[in-house]
């Protein structure tokens, strides 16, 4: 049987994965909410489908692999809401299911370390919805693999544009530290899991170097040969509710499982090597 991936939410991370699978002869389907995105998805070698409006039953019947890359709502996972009750009937060939979650499920640990064994104690409504969605997927009985992603960056999703146009700010909050991951490392973790499935496993996907966000911006400015963006105290910063919620959590995320169980060697084990690669990629284009 031809290996066939159906991605629910053909976005930034999924694009990085399908870029590896298309040359290997995989059949690829990916959903979007917007028909205007069909040409860009097709250019990646992916057959675009509408979700939630469209009908996915034919793609599900072919799928050997299913990647979920959409956010839950107050009503739970939107894909399970539509197809969950008939999923085993519609998708009889699934060998691997991947769910892209977030390290927000761990909540705030005041800068301390978390592993996949750390109890899930989300401190935001968004994190709680992710925990609920993880549990929904666990309840399907499908060969589920959960990937808890740290802050995602990569080409055209990094700090350089804001630094160049003068809108970047180094927000200073005492003790604040985040983990992050380059999109290419997300792709290689997903590939490693597809090649060595372990149903029921959860993986933290992040680099080896948790760091305060202001340090990352300062290094990006250094790479551009520009002065660091101005500092702003967290208390004085004008932030969206979502951005402010990120600063409500501080933790260091451990990633030994992707190395020990999946044999992954990170392409970008720290933000410095990652940002160097992002700038090089953006400069080439």
C-alpha positions, 0 to 999 in steps of 0.5 A, a space after each residue: 500500500 502506498 504510504 499516504 499522509 493526511 494532515 489536518 491543518 497544512 501549515 508551517 510545521 506540516 509543510 516542513 514534514 511534507 517537504 521530506 515525504 513528497 520526494 519519497 513518493 508519499 501520497 499527501 493530502 492537507 487541509 486548509 480553511 481557505 481555498 485561496 491557499 490551494 495553489 501554495 499547497 499544491 506547489 508542495 506536492 500536497 493535494 489540498 482539501 477544505 476543513 472543516 467544510 469539506 468531506 475528508 472521507 475519501 482521503 481518510 480511507 487511503 490514509 496510512 498516517 494522520 497528522 493533526 496540526 489544528 488547535 482545539 476549541 472550547 468544544 474540544 478537537 475540531 477534527 474529532 468533533 466531526 469524524 471521531 465517532 466514525 474514525 475507525 470505519 473511515 480510516 481503517 489503514 492508519 499505522 501512525 497518528 501524530 498530534 502536535 500539542 504544546 509544552 503549554 500543557 505543563 503550565 508554569 514551573 518558575 524556570 524549573 525543568 519539565 520532562 514528558 513524565 511531569 504532571 500536566 498542570 496547565 496555567 492557561 485556558 489554552 493549555 487546558 484545552 490542549 490537555 483535553 484534546 490530548 486526552 480525547 485523542 488518547 481515547 480513540 484507541 488509534 496508534 497515537 504519538 503526541 509531540 509537545 512543541 516548544 516555541 516554533 521558529 524558522 525561515 520567515 518566522 523569526 525575529 529579523 523583520 521586526 528588528 529591521 523595521 524597529 518594532 522589536 522590543 526586549 521584554 524583561 521579566 525577572 527569571 523568565 525563560 522559554 524553550 524553543 525549536 527550529 521547524 526543521 527539527 520538528 520535521 526530523 522528529 516527526 520523520 523519526 517517529 514515523 520510521 520508529 512508531 511507538 503508539 502511546 508515546 509523548 515527546 517534548 520537541 525543543 532544543 538544548 538551550 532554554 533562554 530568556 527571550 531578550 537574549 534571543 533578540 539581542 543575538 539576532 540583532 548582533 547577527 544583523 549588525 544592529 543595536 539590540 532592541 530597546 528594553 521594556 519592563 514586562 509590567 509596562 509592555 503593551 502585549 496582546 492577551 495571548 502574548 501576555 499569557 506566554 509570559 505567565 509561564 516560565 520553564 525549561 523543557 527537557 528533550 532526552 526522549 527524542 534523542 534516546 528513543 528516536 535517535 534524533 540529533 538536533 540540527 539546531 541544538 541552540 537558538 544561536 545556530 538556529 538563528 544563523 541558519 534562519 538568516 542564511 535561508 532568508 538571505 538566499 531568498 
